Amino acid sequence: MFAQLVAMLVMAVACALLFGPFSGLAAFWGGAICLLAHAWAGYQMWLHPRLRIPRHQAGSAIRAEMGKVAITLLLFWLSFSEWPLLREQLAAGTLLTGFFVTQVAGWIWLVRATGAAAPPGSGNNTLDG
């Protein structure tokens, strides 16, 4: 989540400098939506007290993913319905860009941290020789 937090802040500052303060705020809120949804999922997957019981682990994973999607959709819906300025093209674009940049930063960190890239010699790496 630290990588996502950094990506969210960098994206918000970049959008504020390039397009103005409201676009920076919209990008920040888009990243915050992503971060809040992932915080819920992380709690459900790793910190929930019932995870000590093995039979509850699968349900926790399902609850985490469903909650992440529900939180994301609910916050997008609330943002666009209650904040009319976000319906403008530039603001909506920076909000969605902030969300997706934060999402991708989490994926990149996950791949790097777990070594989930293709193993050497698998044919997917052009540096294999």
Order of alpha helices (4+ residues) and beta strands (2+ residues): alpha-alpha-alpha-alpha
